[in-house]
């Protein structure tokens, strides 16, 4: 694949709950671009937000997808870079209009099944922002061509 291709993007994100907070799940659907780079892919899309969440409007997400590692860059009012790799934890910075906070990510699972027409990224990780306690998260990102369906068989 020499150029960027338009794809549909489906994102589901779950923040697992505990005794103090029930689980919280979001699902969004949008369009993006897919580009093959070396042995992986770059998936770019605009983050969809709820009507009452205008503070995240305009956030661009760029995923560098490899076989065992995924790097996510978010650029907008709330920006960060996150690396998901089971072999090592990641330390970074979360930038907000109110200041910067350190983040710590411990990846539990980073599974990718990607092809030029469709693919899936499955992430499970523990996230700590600043001094806030760690939360467990699960994110599934699917991409597929306009004429494909999200639930069709993925490439091997």
Number of C-alpha atoms within 10 A of each C-alpha: 10 7 10 14 15 19 23 21 27 18 18 15 17 16 19 15 13 10 6 5 9 10 12 11 13 12 14 14 15 14 18 22 18 27 18 18 14 7 8 17 21 18 23 23 20 19 22 18 16 10 7 7 9 9 13 17 16 15 19 18 19 21 20 18 25 21 13 13 19 22 15 18 16 21 18 18 15 18 18 20 19 19 22 24 22 18 11 11 15 17 14 15 16 18 18 14 10 7 8 15 15 14 20 19 23 21 22 18 16 21 21 22 16 21 17 15 17 22 21 22 19 16 21 20 22 18 19 18 17 14 9 9 9 16 15 19 20 17 18 17 19 22 29 26 18 13 9 14 12 18 8 9 10 15 12 8
